Amino acid sequence: MADITIYHNPQCATSRNTLALIRNSGAEPEVIEYIKTPPRRETLVRLIAAMRLPVRDVMRQKGTPYAELKLDDPALSDGQLLDAMLAHPILINRPIVVTLLGTRLCRPSEAVLDILPAPQQGAFTKEDGELVIDEKGERVASA
């Protein structure tokens, strides 16, 4: 069993950067492509509770059927929102990372650094060219 699990969408740059940061720490996580293999309801509820976020905050709007399904309706219950996420996994925001140090929705990708058990092993630059980790393996202060 891996000490780190990432709920990953390989089509998402933030998710790819997060996975690369995990690997830059020397870890090989369990990678769950949640679009292909959606979490069970109990798992999704547990992840959201561990992140201490409202269900609505874990929903992705951009590039999803969020508006079409009228999920912005404040009258919808958490159960109804969960039903929508399970029926349309693309509605689950990503990436979600689970480690022994916590569970996070890693947006931006460098949020994963707060819950990685091991330090970064070298420099890391995000796909967009932003330097996140310097050659000493230390986090670069953002502008």
The first five atom37 places (N, CA, C, CB, O) and aatype in JSON, in Angstrom:
{
  "aatype": [12, 0, 3, 9, 16, 9, 18, 8, 2, 14, 5, 4, 0, 16, 15, 1, 2, 16, 10, 0, 10, 9, 1, 2, 15, 7, 0, 6, 14, 6, 19, 9, 6, 18, 9, 11, 16, 14, 14, 1, 1, 6, 16, 10, 19, 1, 10, 9, 0, 0, 12, 1, 10, 14, 19, 1, 3, 19, 12, 1, 5, 11, 7, 16, 14, 18, 0, 6, 10, 11, 10, 3, 3, 14, 0, 10, 15, 3, 7, 5, 10, 10, 3, 0, 12, 10, 0, 8, 14, 9, 10, 9, 2, 1, 14, 9, 19, 19, 16, 10, 10, 7, 16, 1, 10, 4, 1, 14, 15, 6, 0, 19, 10, 3, 9, 10, 14, 0, 14, 5, 5, 7, 0, 13, 16, 11, 6, 3, 7, 6, 10, 19, 9, 3, 6, 11, 7, 6, 1, 19, 0, 15, 0],
  "atom_mask": [
    [1, 1, 1, 1, 1],
    [1, 1, 1, 1, 1],
    [1, 1, 1, 1, 1],
    [1, 1, 1, 1, 1],
    [1, 1, 1, 1, 1],
    [1, 1, 1, 1, 1],
    [1, 1, 1, 1, 1],
    [1, 1, 1, 1, 1],
    [1, 1, 1, 1, 1],
    [1, 1, 1, 1, 1],
    [1, 1, 1, 1, 1],
    [1, 1, 1, 1, 1],
    [1, 1, 1, 1, 1],
    [1, 1, 1, 1, 1],
    [1, 1, 1, 1, 1],
    [1, 1, 1, 1, 1],
    [1, 1, 1, 1, 1],
    [1, 1, 1, 1, 1],
    [1, 1, 1, 1, 1],
    [1, 1, 1, 1, 1],
    [1, 1, 1, 1, 1],
    [1, 1, 1, 1, 1],
    [1, 1, 1, 1, 1],
    [1, 1, 1, 1, 1],
    [1, 1, 1, 1, 1],
    [1, 1, 1, 0, 1],
    [1, 1, 1, 1, 1],
    [1, 1, 1, 1, 1],
    [1, 1, 1, 1, 1],
    [1, 1, 1, 1, 1],
    [1, 1, 1, 1, 1],
    [1, 1, 1, 1, 1],
    [1, 1, 1, 1, 1],
    [1, 1, 1, 1, 1],
    [1, 1, 1, 1, 1],
    [1, 1, 1, 1, 1],
    [1, 1, 1, 1, 1],
    [1, 1, 1, 1, 1],
    [1, 1, 1, 1, 1],
    [1, 1, 1, 1, 1],
    [1, 1, 1, 1, 1],
    [1, 1, 1, 1, 1],
    [1, 1, 1, 1, 1],
    [1, 1, 1, 1, 1],
    [1, 1, 1, 1, 1],
    [1, 1, 1, 1, 1],
    [1, 1, 1, 1, 1],
    [1, 1, 1, 1, 1],
    [1, 1, 1, 1, 1],
    [1, 1, 1, 1, 1],
    [1, 1, 1, 1, 1],
    [1, 1, 1, 1, 1],
    [1, 1, 1, 1, 1],
    [1, 1, 1, 1, 1],
    [1, 1, 1, 1, 1],
    [1, 1, 1, 1, 1],
    [1, 1, 1, 1, 1],
    [1, 1, 1, 1, 1],
    [1, 1, 1, 1, 1],
    [1, 1, 1, 1, 1],
    [1, 1, 1, 1, 1],
    [1, 1, 1, 1, 1],
    [1, 1, 1, 0, 1],
    [1, 1, 1, 1, 1],
    [1, 1, 1, 1, 1],
    [1, 1, 1, 1, 1],
    [1, 1, 1, 1, 1],
    [1, 1, 1, 1, 1],
    [1, 1, 1, 1, 1],
    [1, 1, 1, 1, 1],
    [1, 1, 1, 1, 1],
    [1, 1, 1, 1, 1],
    [1, 1, 1, 1, 1],
    [1, 1, 1, 1, 1],
    [1, 1, 1, 1, 1],
    [1, 1, 1, 1, 1],
    [1, 1, 1, 1, 1],
    [1, 1, 1, 1, 1],
    [1, 1, 1, 0, 1],
    [1, 1, 1, 1, 1],
    [1, 1, 1, 1, 1],
    [1, 1, 1, 1, 1],
    [1, 1, 1, 1, 1],
    [1, 1, 1, 1, 1],
    [1, 1, 1, 1, 1],
    [1, 1, 1, 1, 1],
    [1, 1, 1, 1, 1],
    [1, 1, 1, 1, 1],
    [1, 1, 1, 1, 1],
    [1, 1, 1, 1, 1],
    [1, 1, 1, 1, 1],
    [1, 1, 1, 1, 1],
    [1, 1, 1, 1, 1],
    [1, 1, 1, 1, 1],
    [1, 1, 1, 1, 1],
    [1, 1, 1, 1, 1],
    [1, 1, 1, 1, 1],
    [1, 1, 1, 1, 1],
    [1, 1, 1, 1, 1],
    [1, 1, 1, 1, 1],
    [1, 1, 1, 1, 1],
    [1, 1, 1, 0, 1],
    [1, 1, 1, 1, 1],
    [1, 1, 1, 1, 1],
    [1, 1, 1, 1, 1],
    [1, 1, 1, 1, 1],
    [1, 1, 1, 1, 1],
    [1, 1, 1, 1, 1],
    [1, 1, 1, 1, 1],
    [1, 1, 1, 1, 1],
    [1, 1, 1, 1, 1],
    [1, 1, 1, 1, 1],
    [1, 1, 1, 1, 1],
    [1, 1, 1, 1, 1],
    [1, 1, 1, 1, 1],
    [1, 1, 1, 1, 1],
    [1, 1, 1, 1, 1],
    [1, 1, 1, 1, 1],
    [1, 1, 1, 1, 1],
    [1, 1, 1, 1, 1],
    [1, 1, 1, 1, 1],
    [1, 1, 1, 0, 1],
    [1, 1, 1, 1, 1],
    [1, 1, 1, 1, 1],
    [1, 1, 1, 1, 1],
    [1, 1, 1, 1, 1],
    [1, 1, 1, 1, 1],
    [1, 1, 1, 1, 1],
    [1, 1, 1, 0, 1],
    [1, 1, 1, 1, 1],
    [1, 1, 1, 1, 1],
    [1, 1, 1, 1, 1],
    [1, 1, 1, 1, 1],
    [1, 1, 1, 1, 1],
    [1, 1, 1, 1, 1],
    [1, 1, 1, 1, 1],
    [1, 1, 1, 0, 1],
    [1, 1, 1, 1, 1],
    [1, 1, 1, 1, 1],
    [1, 1, 1, 1, 1],
    [1, 1, 1, 1, 1],
    [1, 1, 1, 1, 1],
    [1, 1, 1, 1, 1]
  ],
  "atom_positions": [
    [[0.85, -1.19, 0.0], [0.0, 0.0, 0.0], [0.88, 1.24, 0.0], [-0.96, 0.0, 1.22], [1.83, 1.34, 0.79]],
    [[0.58, 2.17, -0.87], [1.37, 3.4, -0.98], [1.06, 4.33, 0.2], [1.08, 4.12, -2.32], [-0.06, 4.36, 0.71]],
    [[2.08, 5.07, 0.61], [1.89, 6.05, 1.68], [1.24, 7.32, 1.16], [3.22, 6.39, 2.33], [0.79, 8.16, 1.93]],
    [[1.19, 7.46, -0.17], [0.62, 8.64, -0.8], [-0.32, 8.18, -1.91], [1.72, 9.59, -1.36], [0.02, 7.31, -2.71]],
    [[-1.5, 8.77, -1.94], [-2.47, 8.5, -2.99], [-2.85, 9.82, -3.63], [-3.73, 7.76, -2.44], [-3.08, 10.81, -2.94]],
    [[-2.9, 9.84, -4.95], [-3.35, 11.02, -5.68], [-4.54, 10.63, -6.55], [-2.19, 11.62, -6.55], [-4.48, 9.68, -7.32]],
    [[-5.61, 11.4, -6.41], [-6.75, 11.28, -7.3], [-6.44, 12.23, -8.43], [-8.15, 11.63, -6.58], [-6.49, 13.45, -8.27]],
    [[-6.13, 11.66, -9.58], [-5.42, 12.34, -10.66], [-6.22, 12.36, -11.95], [-4.09, 11.67, -10.89], [-6.94, 11.42, -12.28]],
    [[-6.07, 13.47, -12.68], [-6.58, 13.56, -14.04], [-5.4, 13.94, -14.92], [-7.77, 14.61, -14.16], [-4.93, 15.08, -14.84]],
    [[-4.91, 13.02, -15.75], [-3.73, 13.3, -16.56], [-3.96, 14.41, -17.59], [-3.29, 12.04, -17.26], [-2.99, 14.9, -18.19]],
    [[-5.19, 14.81, -17.82], [-5.48, 15.9, -18.75], [-5.31, 17.28, -18.1], [-6.9, 15.76, -19.29], [-5.37, 18.3, -18.78]],
    [[-5.1, 17.31, -16.79], [-5.04, 18.55, -16.03], [-3.58, 18.89, -15.67], [-5.89, 18.44, -14.75], [-2.89, 18.09, -15.04]],
    [[-3.13, 20.09, -16.07], [-1.75, 20.51, -15.78], [-1.5, 20.58, -14.28], [-1.46, 21.86, -16.43], [-0.42, 20.2, -13.82]],
    [[-2.45, 21.07, -13.5], [-2.27, 21.15, -12.04], [-2.07, 19.76, -11.46], [-3.47, 21.85, -11.37], [-1.23, 19.56, -10.59]],
    [[-2.85, 18.82, -11.95], [-2.72, 17.44, -11.47], [-1.37, 16.85, -11.88], [-3.87, 16.59, -12.02], [-0.72, 16.17, -11.08]],
    [[-0.95, 17.09, -13.12], [0.36, 16.58, -13.57], [1.5, 17.2, -12.76], [0.57, 16.88, -15.08], [2.43, 16.5, -12.38]],
    [[1.43, 18.51, -12.48], [2.46, 19.17, -11.68], [2.49, 18.61, -10.26], [2.21, 20.69, -11.63], [3.56, 18.41, -9.69]],
    [[1.33, 18.35, -9.69], [1.25, 17.79, -8.33], [1.89, 16.41, -8.29], [-0.21, 17.73, -7.85], [2.66, 16.1, -7.39]],
    [[1.56, 15.58, -9.27], [2.15, 14.24, -9.34], [3.67, 14.34, -9.48], [1.55, 13.44, -10.53], [4.4, 13.57, -8.86]],
    [[4.14, 15.27, -10.29], [5.58, 15.44, -10.47], [6.25, 15.9, -9.18], [5.86, 16.45, -11.6], [7.37, 15.48, -8.88]],
    [[5.59, 16.76, -8.42], [6.15, 17.2, -7.13], [6.24, 16.03, -6.15], [5.3, 18.34, -6.54], [7.21, 15.92, -5.4]],
    [[5.22, 15.18, -6.14], [5.26, 14.0, -5.28], [6.47, 13.14, -5.65], [3.94, 13.17, -5.39], [7.23, 12.7, -4.79]],
    [[6.63, 12.9, -6.94], [7.76, 12.08, -7.4], [9.09, 12.75, -7.15], [7.61, 11.77, -8.89], [10.09, 12.06, -6.95]],
    [[9.14, 14.07, -7.16], [10.37, 14.82, -6.88], [10.79, 14.66, -5.42], [10.18, 16.31, -7.22], [11.93, 14.96, -5.07]],
    [[9.87, 14.19, -4.58], [10.23, 13.92, -3.18], [10.75, 12.5, -3.01], [9.01, 14.14, -2.27], [11.11, 12.09, -1.9]],
    [[10.8, 11.74, -4.1], [11.29, 10.36, -4.04], [10.21, 9.33, -3.84], [0.0, 0.0, 0.0], [10.5, 8.13, -3.77]],
    [[8.96, 9.75, -3.74], [7.85, 8.83, -3.51], [7.21, 8.42, -4.83], [6.8, 9.46, -2.59], [7.2, 9.19, -5.79]],
    [[6.69, 7.21, -4.86], [5.88, 6.77, -5.99], [4.48, 6.52, -5.43], [6.49, 5.46, -6.69], [4.24, 5.52, -4.75]],
    [[3.56, 7.43, -5.72], [2.22, 7.33, -5.13], [1.34, 6.3, -5.83], [1.54, 8.67, -5.16], [1.64, 5.85, -6.94]],
    [[0.28, 5.95, -5.16], [-0.81, 5.23, -5.82], [-1.55, 6.28, -6.63], [-1.78, 4.48, -4.78], [-2.01, 7.28, -6.07]],
    [[-1.67, 6.08, -7.91], [-2.32, 7.03, -8.8], [-3.69, 6.48, -9.17], [-1.45, 7.31, -10.08], [-3.8, 5.41, -9.78]],
    [[-4.72, 7.21, -8.8], [-6.09, 6.82, -9.14], [-6.62, 7.83, -10.15], [-7.0, 6.75, -7.87], [-6.86, 8.99, -9.82]],
    [[-6.79, 7.37, -11.37], [-7.39, 8.23, -12.39], [-8.89, 8.19, -12.16], [-7.0, 7.76, -13.87], [-9.6, 7.32, -12.67]],
    [[-9.36, 9.16, -11.38], [-10.73, 9.12, -10.87], [-11.8, 9.28, -11.95], [-10.9, 10.19, -9.84], [-12.96, 8.97, -11.7]],
    [[-11.44, 9.74, -13.14], [-12.42, 9.81, -14.22], [-12.72, 8.38, -14.71], [-11.9, 10.7, -15.4], [-13.87, 8.05, -15.0]],
    [[-11.67, 7.55, -14.79], [-11.83, 6.16, -15.21], [-12.35, 5.28, -14.07], [-10.5, 5.61, -15.73], [-13.15, 4.37, -14.28]],
    [[-11.87, 5.58, -12.86], [-12.23, 4.78, -11.68], [-12.71, 5.73, -10.58], [-11.01, 3.92, -11.18], [-11.94, 6.07, -9.68]],
    [[-13.97, 6.16, -10.64], [-14.47, 7.11, -9.63], [-14.47, 6.49, -8.24], [-15.89, 7.58, -9.99], [-14.65, 5.28, -8.08]],
    [[-14.26, 7.32, -7.24], [-14.32, 6.8, -5.87], [-15.75, 6.38, -5.52], [-13.81, 7.85, -4.86], [-16.71, 6.89, -6.09]],
    [[-15.86, 5.47, -4.6], [-17.19, 5.11, -4.07], [-17.68, 6.28, -3.24], [-17.14, 3.78, -3.22], [-16.89, 7.12, -2.79]],
    [[-18.96, 6.34, -3.03], [-19.57, 7.44, -2.26], [-18.9, 7.59, -0.89], [-21.09, 7.2, -2.09], [-18.57, 8.7, -0.47]],
    [[-18.71, 6.47, -0.2], [-18.11, 6.51, 1.14], [-16.71, 7.11, 1.09], [-18.07, 5.1, 1.74], [-16.32, 7.87, 1.98]],
    [[-15.97, 6.76, 0.06], [-14.6, 7.28, -0.09], [-14.64, 8.78, -0.34], [-13.86, 6.57, -1.24], [-13.87, 9.53, 0.27]],
    [[-15.52, 9.22, -1.23], [-15.61, 10.65, -1.53], [-16.03, 11.44, -0.29], [-16.61, 10.89, -2.67], [-15.48, 12.51, -0.02]],
    [[-16.98, 10.93, 0.46], [-17.42, 11.59, 1.7], [-16.25, 11.68, 2.68], [-18.61, 10.82, 2.35], [-16.04, 12.72, 3.3]],
    [[-15.48, 10.59, 2.81], [-14.34, 10.57, 3.72], [-13.26, 11.57, 3.29], [-13.75, 9.15, 3.79], [-12.69, 12.27, 4.12]],
    [[-12.99, 11.63, 1.99], [-11.98, 12.58, 1.48], [-12.39, 14.02, 1.77], [-11.77, 12.38, -0.03], [-11.59, 14.83, 2.24]],
    [[-13.65, 14.34, 1.48], [-14.14, 15.71, 1.69], [-14.08, 16.07, 3.18], [-15.58, 15.86, 1.16], [-13.69, 17.18, 3.53]],
    [[-14.47, 15.14, 4.04], [-14.4, 15.39, 5.49], [-12.95, 15.6, 5.93], [-15.03, 14.21, 6.28], [-12.68, 16.49, 6.74]],
    [[-12.03, 14.81, 5.41], [-10.62, 14.94, 5.79], [-10.03, 16.27, 5.33], [-9.81, 13.79, 5.19], [-9.13, 16.8, 5.98]],
    [[-10.54, 16.82, 4.22], [-10.06, 18.11, 3.73], [-10.7, 19.27, 4.48], [-10.33, 18.25, 2.24], [-10.26, 20.41, 4.38]],
    [[-11.74, 18.96, 5.24], [-12.48, 19.98, 6.0], [-13.01, 21.09, 5.09], [-11.59, 20.58, 7.09], [-12.92, 22.27, 5.4]],
    [[-13.56, 20.65, 3.96], [-14.12, 21.59, 3.0], [-15.6, 21.3, 2.83], [-13.38, 21.52, 1.63], [-16.03, 20.15, 2.96]],
    [[-16.39, 22.33, 2.52], [-17.78, 22.06, 2.16], [-17.81, 21.28, 0.83], [-18.59, 23.39, 2.04], [-16.93, 21.45, -0.01]],
    [[-18.8, 20.44, 0.66], [-18.92, 19.63, -0.56], [-18.83, 20.52, -1.79], [-20.24, 18.84, -0.56], [-18.14, 20.19, -2.76]],
    [[-19.51, 21.63, -1.77], [-19.55, 22.53, -2.92], [-18.15, 23.03, -3.31], [-20.47, 23.74, -2.63], [-17.88, 23.27, -4.49]],
    [[-17.25, 23.17, -2.32], [-15.88, 23.64, -2.6], [-15.02, 22.6, -3.3], [-15.22, 24.06, -1.31], [-13.94, 22.92, -3.79]],
    [[-15.49, 21.37, -3.34], [-14.74, 20.3, -3.99], [-15.27, 20.05, -5.41], [-14.81, 19.0, -3.14], [-14.82, 19.14, -6.1]],
    [[-16.23, 20.86, -5.82], [-16.81, 20.7, -7.15], [-16.09, 21.59, -8.16], [-18.31, 21.03, -7.13], [-15.81, 22.76, -7.9]],
    [[-15.8, 21.01, -9.3], [-15.19, 21.76, -10.39], [-16.31, 22.28, -11.28], [-14.19, 20.87, -11.2], [-17.25, 21.55, -11.61]],
    [[-16.21, 23.55, -11.67], [-17.22, 24.15, -12.52], [-16.77, 24.24, -13.97], [-17.57, 25.54, -12.02], [-17.52, 23.89, -14.89]],
    [[-15.55, 24.69, -14.18], [-15.02, 24.9, -15.52], [-14.83, 23.56, -16.24], [-13.68, 25.66, -15.46], [-14.26, 22.62, -15.7]],
    [[-15.33, 23.51, -17.48], [-15.14, 22.31, -18.3], [-15.96, 21.12, -17.84], [0.0, 0.0, 0.0], [-15.61, 19.98, -18.13]],
    [[-17.05, 21.38, -17.13], [-17.9, 20.31, -16.6], [-19.37, 20.65, -16.89], [-17.67, 20.12, -15.07], [-19.67, 21.75, -17.36]],
    [[-20.27, 19.71, -16.61], [-21.7, 20.0, -16.78], [-22.32, 20.75, -15.58], [-22.46, 18.71, -17.0], [-23.53, 20.71, -15.4]],
    [[-21.5, 21.42, -14.78], [-21.96, 22.12, -13.58], [-23.13, 23.05, -13.87], [-20.81, 22.92, -12.96], [-24.19, 22.94, -13.24]],
    [[-22.97, 23.96, -14.82], [-24.02, 24.94, -15.13], [-25.23, 24.24, -15.76], [-23.49, 26.03, -16.09], [-26.37, 24.52, -15.39]],
    [[-24.98, 23.34, -16.68], [-26.05, 22.61, -17.36], [-26.94, 21.85, -16.37], [-25.45, 21.63, -18.38], [-28.15, 21.76, -16.56]],
    [[-26.32, 21.32, -15.31], [-27.06, 20.58, -14.3], [-27.63, 21.49, -13.21], [-26.16, 19.53, -13.66], [-28.29, 21.03, -12.27]],
    [[-27.38, 22.8, -13.34], [-27.87, 23.8, -12.39], [-27.41, 23.51, -10.95], [-29.41, 23.86, -12.43], [-28.17, 23.63, -9.99]],
    [[-26.14, 23.13, -10.85], [-25.59, 22.78, -9.55], [-25.26, 24.0, -8.7], [-24.35, 21.95, -9.73], [-24.85, 23.86, -7.54]],
    [[-25.43, 25.19, -9.26], [-25.23, 26.4, -8.48], [-26.44, 26.72, -7.6], [-24.94, 27.58, -9.41], [-26.41, 27.69, -6.84]],
    [[-27.5, 25.93, -7.69], [-28.71, 26.12, -6.9], [-28.38, 25.9, -5.42], [-29.86, 25.15, -7.36], [-28.03, 24.79, -5.02]],
    [[-28.48, 26.96, -4.58], [-28.13, 26.82, -3.17], [-29.06, 25.88, -2.4], [-28.13, 28.17, -2.51], [-28.74, 25.46, -1.29]],
    [[-30.2, 25.54, -2.98], [-31.14, 24.64, -2.31], [-30.7, 23.18, -2.39], [-32.53, 24.79, -2.92], [-31.23, 22.33, -1.67]],
    [[-29.72, 22.88, -3.26], [-29.26, 21.49, -3.38], [-28.53, 21.06, -2.11], [-28.34, 21.33, -4.61], [-27.71, 21.8, -1.57]],
    [[-28.84, 19.87, -1.65], [-28.2, 19.33, -0.45], [-26.82, 18.77, -0.79], [-29.08, 18.23, 0.2], [-26.5, 18.55, -1.95]],
    [[-26.02, 18.54, 0.25], [-24.72, 17.9, 0.05], [-24.91, 16.54, -0.62], [-23.97, 17.74, 1.39], [-24.12, 16.16, -1.48]],
    [[-25.94, 15.82, -0.24], [-26.22, 14.52, -0.84], [-26.48, 14.62, -2.33], [0.0, 0.0, 0.0], [-26.02, 13.78, -3.11]],
    [[-27.22, 15.64, -2.73], [-27.51, 15.84, -4.15], [-26.24, 16.22, -4.91], [-28.59, 16.92, -4.34], [-26.03, 15.78, -6.05]],
    [[-25.39, 17.04, -4.29], [-24.12, 17.41, -4.92], [-23.21, 16.19, -5.06], [-23.41, 18.52, -4.1], [-22.57, 16.01, -6.09]],
    [[-23.17, 15.36, -4.03], [-22.38, 14.12, -4.1], [-22.91, 13.21, -5.21], [-22.41, 13.39, -2.76], [-22.13, 12.62, -5.95]],
    [[-24.23, 13.1, -5.31], [-24.82, 12.29, -6.38], [-24.35, 12.77, -7.75], [-26.37, 12.33, -6.3], [-24.01, 11.97, -8.62]],
    [[-24.33, 14.09, -7.92], [-23.89, 14.65, -9.2], [-22.43, 14.34, -9.47], [-24.11, 16.18, -9.23], [-22.07, 13.98, -10.59]],
    [[-21.57, 14.46, -8.45], [-20.15, 14.16, -8.62], [-19.91, 12.7, -8.95], [-19.38, 14.54, -7.37], [-19.03, 12.37, -9.74]],
    [[-20.7, 11.83, -8.36], [-20.54, 10.4, -8.63], [-21.06, 10.04, -10.01], [-21.25, 9.57, -7.56], [-20.52, 9.15, -10.67]],
    [[-22.11, 10.72, -10.46], [-22.65, 10.48, -11.8], [-21.76, 11.09, -12.88], [-24.07, 11.06, -11.9], [-21.69, 10.58, -14.0]],
    [[-21.07, 12.18, -12.53], [-20.2, 12.9, -13.47], [-18.87, 13.18, -12.75], [-20.88, 14.25, -13.96], [-18.67, 14.28, -12.25]],
    [[-17.96, 12.2, -12.7], [-16.71, 12.38, -11.94], [-15.89, 13.6, -12.33], [-15.87, 11.16, -12.1], [-15.08, 14.07, -11.54]],
    [[-16.09, 14.12, -13.53], [-15.36, 15.33, -13.94], [-15.7, 16.51, -13.03], [-15.69, 15.68, -15.42], [-14.97, 17.5, -12.99]],
    [[-16.81, 16.42, -12.3], [-17.2, 17.47, -11.36], [-16.35, 17.47, -10.09], [-18.66, 17.3, -10.98], [-16.36, 18.44, -9.33]],
    [[-15.59, 16.39, -9.86], [-14.73, 16.33, -8.67], [-13.47, 17.14, -8.97], [-14.36, 14.83, -8.28], [-12.74, 16.83, -9.92]],
    [[-13.24, 18.16, -8.18], [-12.05, 18.98, -8.41], [-10.81, 18.16, -8.1], [-12.09, 20.28, -7.54], [-10.85, 17.22, -7.3]],
    [[-9.72, 18.53, -8.72], [-8.5, 17.74, -8.62], [-7.28, 18.64, -8.62], [-8.41, 16.74, -9.75], [-7.33, 19.81, -8.99]],
    [[-6.19, 18.04, -8.19], [-6.01, 16.69, -7.64], [-6.24, 16.68, -6.13], [-4.6, 16.17, -7.97], [-6.0, 17.67, -5.44]],
    [[-6.69, 15.56, -5.65], [-6.8, 15.35, -4.2], [-5.67, 14.4, -3.84], [-8.23, 14.77, -3.78], [-5.5, 13.35, -4.46]],
    [[-4.89, 14.78, -2.83], [-3.75, 13.97, -2.4], [-3.95, 13.59, -0.94], [-2.41, 14.73, -2.6], [-4.32, 14.41, -0.11]],
    [[-3.68, 12.32, -0.65], [-3.78, 11.78, 0.71], [-2.39, 11.27, 1.11], [-4.85, 10.63, 0.8], [-1.79, 10.46, 0.4]],
    [[-1.89, 11.76, 2.24], [-0.64, 11.27, 2.82], [-0.87, 11.03, 4.31], [0.54, 12.28, 2.58], [-1.95, 11.29, 4.83]],
    [[0.15, 10.53, 4.98], [0.05, 10.35, 6.42], [-0.08, 11.68, 7.15], [1.26, 9.58, 6.95], [-0.5, 11.73, 8.31]],
    [[0.29, 12.77, 6.48], [0.25, 14.1, 7.09], [-1.03, 14.87, 6.79], [1.44, 14.89, 6.62], [-1.21, 15.98, 7.29]],
    [[-1.92, 14.3, 5.98], [-3.17, 14.99, 5.71], [-3.71, 14.72, 4.32], [0.0, 0.0, 0.0], [-3.12, 13.99, 3.52]],
    [[-4.85, 15.34, 4.06], [-5.54, 15.22, 2.77], [-5.78, 16.63, 2.27], [-6.88, 14.41, 2.89], [-6.29, 17.47, 3.01]],
    [[-5.43, 16.9, 1.02], [-5.56, 18.25, 0.46], [-6.08, 18.21, -0.97], [-4.22, 18.99, 0.51], [-5.78, 17.3, -1.74]],
    [[-6.86, 19.23, -1.29], [-7.15, 19.56, -2.68], [-5.98, 20.43, -3.09], [-8.59, 20.29, -2.88], [-5.85, 21.55, -2.59]],
    [[-5.14, 19.95, -3.96], [-3.87, 20.62, -4.26], [-4.0, 21.57, -5.44], [-2.78, 19.58, -4.56], [-3.51, 21.31, -6.54]],
    [[-4.66, 22.68, -5.18], [-4.79, 23.79, -6.11], [-4.37, 25.02, -5.34], [-6.26, 23.92, -6.68], [-5.12, 25.47, -4.47]],
    [[-3.24, 25.59, -5.6], [-2.28, 25.25, -6.64], [-1.5, 23.98, -6.3], [-1.32, 26.42, -6.86], [-1.55, 23.49, -5.17]],
    [[-0.79, 23.47, -7.28], [-0.09, 22.19, -7.12], [0.89, 22.18, -5.95], [0.64, 21.86, -8.39], [1.08, 21.15, -5.3]],
    [[1.52, 23.32, -5.68], [2.51, 23.34, -4.6], [1.89, 23.18, -3.21], [3.29, 24.63, -4.66], [2.62, 23.05, -2.23]],
    [[0.56, 23.19, -3.1], [-0.09, 22.9, -1.82], [0.28, 21.5, -1.33], [-1.63, 23.03, -1.95], [0.22, 21.23, -0.13]],
    [[0.66, 20.62, -2.25], [1.05, 19.26, -1.87], [2.3, 19.28, -0.99], [1.29, 18.41, -3.13], [2.5, 18.36, -0.19]],
    [[3.13, 20.29, -1.12], [4.37, 20.35, -0.35], [4.11, 20.35, 1.16], [5.18, 21.59, -0.74], [4.95, 19.91, 1.95]],
    [[2.94, 20.85, 1.57], [2.6, 20.92, 2.99], [2.29, 19.56, 3.6], [1.42, 21.84, 3.19], [2.3, 19.42, 4.82]],
    [[2.01, 18.56, 2.76], [1.63, 17.25, 3.31], [2.55, 16.11, 2.84], [0.21, 16.93, 2.92], [2.26, 14.94, 3.11]],
    [[3.63, 16.45, 2.16], [4.57, 15.4, 1.75], [5.49, 15.05, 2.91], [5.4, 15.85, 0.51], [6.07, 15.95, 3.53]],
    [[5.65, 13.77, 3.22], [6.5, 13.38, 4.33], [7.99, 13.6, 4.07], [6.27, 11.94, 4.65], [8.76, 13.8, 5.01]],
    [[8.41, 13.56, 2.81], [9.84, 13.71, 2.48], [10.06, 15.02, 1.73], [10.34, 12.51, 1.62], [9.18, 15.49, 1.01]],
    [[11.24, 15.6, 1.91], [11.54, 16.86, 1.22], [11.77, 16.64, -0.28], [12.77, 17.52, 1.83], [11.97, 15.52, -0.74]],
    [[11.75, 17.72, -1.01], [12.03, 17.68, -2.44], [13.51, 17.33, -2.64], [11.69, 19.05, -3.11], [14.36, 17.72, -1.85]],
    [[13.79, 16.58, -3.69], [15.15, 16.1, -3.92], [15.94, 16.92, -4.93], [15.1, 14.69, -4.37], [17.12, 16.66, -5.15]],
    [[15.3, 17.88, -5.52], [15.99, 18.7, -6.51], [15.09, 19.79, -7.03], [0.0, 0.0, 0.0], [13.97, 19.97, -6.54]],
    [[15.57, 20.5, -8.0], [14.81, 21.61, -8.58], [13.54, 21.1, -9.26], [15.68, 22.39, -9.59], [13.49, 19.97, -9.76]],
    [[12.52, 21.95, -9.26], [11.27, 21.62, -9.93], [10.68, 22.88, -10.52], [10.28, 20.95, -8.96], [10.53, 23.9, -9.85]],
    [[10.34, 22.78, -11.8], [9.68, 23.87, -12.52], [8.35, 23.34, -13.05], [10.58, 24.41, -13.68], [8.3, 22.28, -13.66]],
    [[7.28, 24.09, -12.81], [5.97, 23.69, -13.3], [5.94, 23.75, -14.83], [4.88, 24.58, -12.7], [6.79, 24.38, -15.45]],
    [[4.95, 23.11, -15.41], [4.82, 23.06, -16.87], [4.77, 24.45, -17.49], [3.57, 22.3, -17.25], [5.2, 24.63, -18.63]],
    [[4.26, 25.43, -16.76], [4.16, 26.79, -17.31], [5.46, 27.59, -17.17], [3.03, 27.55, -16.63], [5.52, 28.76, -17.54]],
    [[6.5, 26.93, -16.63], [7.8, 27.58, -16.49], [8.06, 28.2, -15.13], [0.0, 0.0, 0.0], [9.15, 28.7, -14.89]],
    [[7.07, 28.17, -14.22], [7.26, 28.75, -12.89], [8.16, 27.85, -12.05], [5.89, 28.96, -12.19], [7.88, 26.66, -11.88]],
    [[9.25, 28.42, -11.52], [10.15, 27.69, -10.64], [9.49, 27.58, -9.26], [11.54, 28.4, -10.54], [9.11, 28.59, -8.67]],
    [[9.37, 26.37, -8.76], [8.74, 26.13, -7.46], [9.77, 25.68, -6.43], [7.63, 25.08, -7.58], [9.71, 26.09, -5.26]],
    [[10.71, 24.85, -6.86], [11.75, 24.3, -5.99], [13.1, 24.62, -6.63], [11.58, 22.75, -5.78], [13.31, 24.36, -7.81]],
    [[14.01, 25.17, -5.83], [15.32, 25.51, -6.37], [16.24, 24.29, -6.41], [15.96, 26.62, -5.55], [15.84, 23.2, -6.02]],
    [[17.48, 24.49, -6.88], [18.42, 23.38, -7.05], [18.83, 22.73, -5.73], [19.65, 23.86, -7.78], [19.36, 21.62, -5.72]],
    [[18.59, 23.41, -4.61], [18.87, 22.83, -3.29], [17.69, 22.03, -2.74], [19.24, 23.94, -2.32], [17.77, 21.45, -1.66]],
    [[16.6, 22.0, -3.51], [15.4, 21.29, -3.04], [14.54, 22.13, -2.12], [0.0, 0.0, 0.0], [13.69, 21.6, -1.41]],
    [[14.76, 23.43, -2.13], [14.0, 24.33, -1.24], [12.95, 25.1, -2.02], [14.94, 25.31, -0.51], [13.13, 25.46, -3.19]],
    [[11.84, 25.34, -1.33], [10.72, 26.06, -1.95], [11.1, 27.5, -2.26], [9.49, 26.03, -1.03], [11.7, 28.19, -1.44]],
    [[10.75, 27.94, -3.45], [11.01, 29.31, -3.89], [9.83, 30.16, -3.46], [11.24, 29.4, -5.46], [8.68, 29.77, -3.66]],
    [[10.1, 31.31, -2.89], [9.03, 32.22, -2.48], [8.32, 32.73, -3.73], [9.59, 33.41, -1.64], [8.96, 33.14, -4.69]],
    [[6.98, 32.69, -3.69], [6.23, 33.19, -4.85], [6.18, 34.71, -4.82], [4.8, 32.6, -4.87], [6.22, 35.34, -3.77]],
    [[6.08, 35.28, -6.02], [6.1, 36.74, -6.16], [4.87, 37.39, -5.64], [6.29, 37.13, -7.59], [4.74, 38.62, -5.69]]
  ]
}
